[in-house]
Amino acid sequence: MVASIWRKLSAIVRIRRERSRARYHLAAMSERELQDCGMSRAEIAYELTKPTRRK
């Protein structure tokens, strides 16, 4: 039981860290890189303001 809870918690932490890293990389992209991805600064700003809990 404790091991199961620990696995779930560690999975949640891992996912949150991955999302945080992805948001950091998006924020660091240049305008050219964003255009290549088909994204705008407004979309990035929206993504950065979302709570980390949201999917």
Secondary structure, DSSP 8 states (H G I E B T S, - for coil): -HHHHHHHHHHHHHHHHHHHHHHHHHHH--HHHHHHHT--HHHHHHHHHS-TT--
